[in-house]
Every structure is written in C-alpha cells, then in structure tokens.
C-alpha cells in the first residue's frame, strides 16, 4: 500500500513539473523607449513569462527579477547570443543585447530546468 502511495505522489509531482515546464506565458517586449525594448521576467520555480516576442535590430533589455536563491536559477544562458549572466539572489539583473536576426532563440538556466524562448520578428 505504501508503494502505491509513493507512486501516486511521484506521478502528481511529475505532472506538475511538466505543466510548469510547457505552460506558455507570452509577452511582447515593450515598456522601453522607442529605441529600446524592455521586458521583466520573474524567476521563481520557472521563468514567467517564458515566451518573449521582440523586434530584430532593436536593443532588448530583459530584467530578470529573481525571487529565490535556488542553485538551478543562479545563471541564465542565451547560447545563440553567447550570453551567460549570473542572476542576483532575490534581486533584479538586466541582460541587454540587440537581436540581429529573425528566428526563435532559447534561454535557460545552467541545469536546463528553467527554459524560455525569444521569438524575434
């Protein structure tokens, strides 16, 4: 009976992790000046939003508002842009770059558990 309970708990946890991993929270980069795109991403168990739309050739500022001190979320990696940035525990960190080509580009934590995507149009 205990094994059945453990299996059931593990299944519920796995389903919750899958839900958070694949749920799409999208935002169009905005808020900045005409020359700059800006978006805030909250880091707390995942990236929210985890889908960002941006314009090619226009500077982009992503403000990571990290509300935790989990080892997993300590760094954010934009491999397509050659960016690795350490995020402050319970603080905000700005990542600035200019997307120079259209396409879909991923960003993730060092362990790959937190994932996001930027769609550059």
Buried (B, 14 or more C-beta within 10 A) or exposed (E): EEEEEEEEEEEEEEEEEEEBEEEEBEBBBEEBEEEBBBBBBBBEBBBBBBBBBBBEEBBBBBBBBBBBEBEBBBBBBBEBBEBEBEBEEEEEBEBEEBBEEEEEBBBBBBEEBBBBBBBBE
